[in-house]
């Protein structure tokens, strides 16, 4: 970092961990399998926000998320 640029103006590259990458890949996989509209419907049915429902679905077994017959 340059001493000429004040600290609050200096850009710092975010530190991305493997856990961050896995979180976003899992999240994308659930959104692909279930669909955004169905996530919102499930969330409304159980009284959660779509974000909370997405986190719960990320931890569900894959067979729960896949449509029958696939």
DRENDO-1510 file (C-alpha; in Angstrom, 1 decimal, always signed):
<recs>
REC; n; res; u; v; w
REC; 1; UNK; +0.0; +0.0; +0.0 .
REC; 2; UNK; +1.2; +3.4; -0.8 .
REC; 3; UNK; +2.0; +5.9; +1.9 .
REC; 4; UNK; +0.7; +8.6; -0.3 .
REC; 5; UNK; -2.9; +7.2; -0.4 .
REC; 6; UNK; -4.8; +7.6; +2.9 .
REC; 7; UNK; -5.7; +4.2; +4.4 .
REC; 8; UNK; -9.4; +4.7; +4.0 .
REC; 9; UNK; -8.9; +5.1; +0.2 .
REC; 10; UNK; -6.7; +2.1; -0.3 .
REC; 11; UNK; -8.2; -0.9; -2.0 .
REC; 12; UNK; -7.6; -4.2; -0.3 .
REC; 13; UNK; -8.2; -7.5; -2.1 .
REC; 14; UNK; -10.7; -9.6; -0.2 .
REC; 15; UNK; -9.4; -12.8; +1.3 .
REC; 16; UNK; -11.4; -15.6; -0.3 .
REC; 17; UNK; -11.2; -19.0; +1.5 .
REC; 18; UNK; -12.0; -22.5; +0.3 .
REC; 19; UNK; -15.1; -22.4; +2.6 .
REC; 20; UNK; -16.3; -19.3; +0.8 .
REC; 21; UNK; -16.0; -20.9; -2.6 .
REC; 22; UNK; -17.7; -24.1; -1.4 .
REC; 23; UNK; -20.6; -22.1; +0.2 .
REC; 24; UNK; -21.2; -20.3; -3.1 .
REC; 25; UNK; -21.0; -23.4; -5.2 .
REC; 26; UNK; -23.5; -25.2; -2.9 .
REC; 27; UNK; -25.8; -22.2; -3.0 .
REC; 28; UNK; -25.7; -22.2; -6.8 .
REC; 29; UNK; -26.3; -25.9; -7.0 .
REC; 30; UNK; -29.5; -25.6; -4.8 .
REC; 31; UNK; -30.7; -22.7; -6.8 .
REC; 32; UNK; -30.2; -24.7; -10.0 .
REC; 33; UNK; -31.9; -27.8; -8.7 .
REC; 34; UNK; -34.8; -26.2; -6.9 .
REC; 35; UNK; -35.3; -22.9; -8.6 .
REC; 36; UNK; -35.7; -19.4; -7.1 .
REC; 37; UNK; -39.5; -19.4; -7.2 .
REC; 38; UNK; -39.8; -22.7; -5.4 .
REC; 39; UNK; -37.3; -21.6; -2.7 .
REC; 40; UNK; -39.5; -18.5; -2.0 .
REC; 41; UNK; -42.6; -20.7; -1.9 .
REC; 42; UNK; -40.9; -23.2; +0.6 .
REC; 43; UNK; -39.7; -20.3; +2.7 .
REC; 44; UNK; -43.2; -18.7; +2.9 .
REC; 45; UNK; -44.7; -22.1; +3.8 .
REC; 46; UNK; -42.4; -22.7; +6.8 .
REC; 47; UNK; -42.2; -19.0; +7.9 .
REC; 48; UNK; -38.6; -18.3; +6.9 .
REC; 49; UNK; -36.9; -15.8; +4.6 .
REC; 50; UNK; -35.8; -17.2; +1.2 .
REC; 51; UNK; -32.2; -16.7; +2.4 .
REC; 52; UNK; -32.8; -18.9; +5.5 .
REC; 53; UNK; -34.5; -21.6; +3.5 .
REC; 54; UNK; -31.6; -21.6; +1.0 .
REC; 55; UNK; -29.1; -22.2; +3.8 .
REC; 56; UNK; -31.2; -25.1; +5.1 .
REC; 57; UNK; -31.6; -26.6; +1.6 .
REC; 58; UNK; -27.8; -26.3; +1.1 .
REC; 59; UNK; -27.4; -28.8; +3.9 .
REC; 60; UNK; -30.1; -31.2; +2.7 .
REC; 61; UNK; -29.2; -34.5; +1.1 .
REC; 62; UNK; -29.1; -34.3; -2.7 .
REC; 63; UNK; -31.8; -36.9; -3.1 .
REC; 64; UNK; -34.2; -34.5; -1.3 .
REC; 65; UNK; -33.5; -31.7; -3.8 .
REC; 66; UNK; -33.7; -33.7; -7.1 .
REC; 67; UNK; -37.0; -34.2; -8.8 .
REC; 68; UNK; -38.5; -37.7; -8.8 .
REC; 69; UNK; -37.5; -39.9; -11.7 .
REC; 70; UNK; -34.2; -38.3; -12.4 .
</recs>
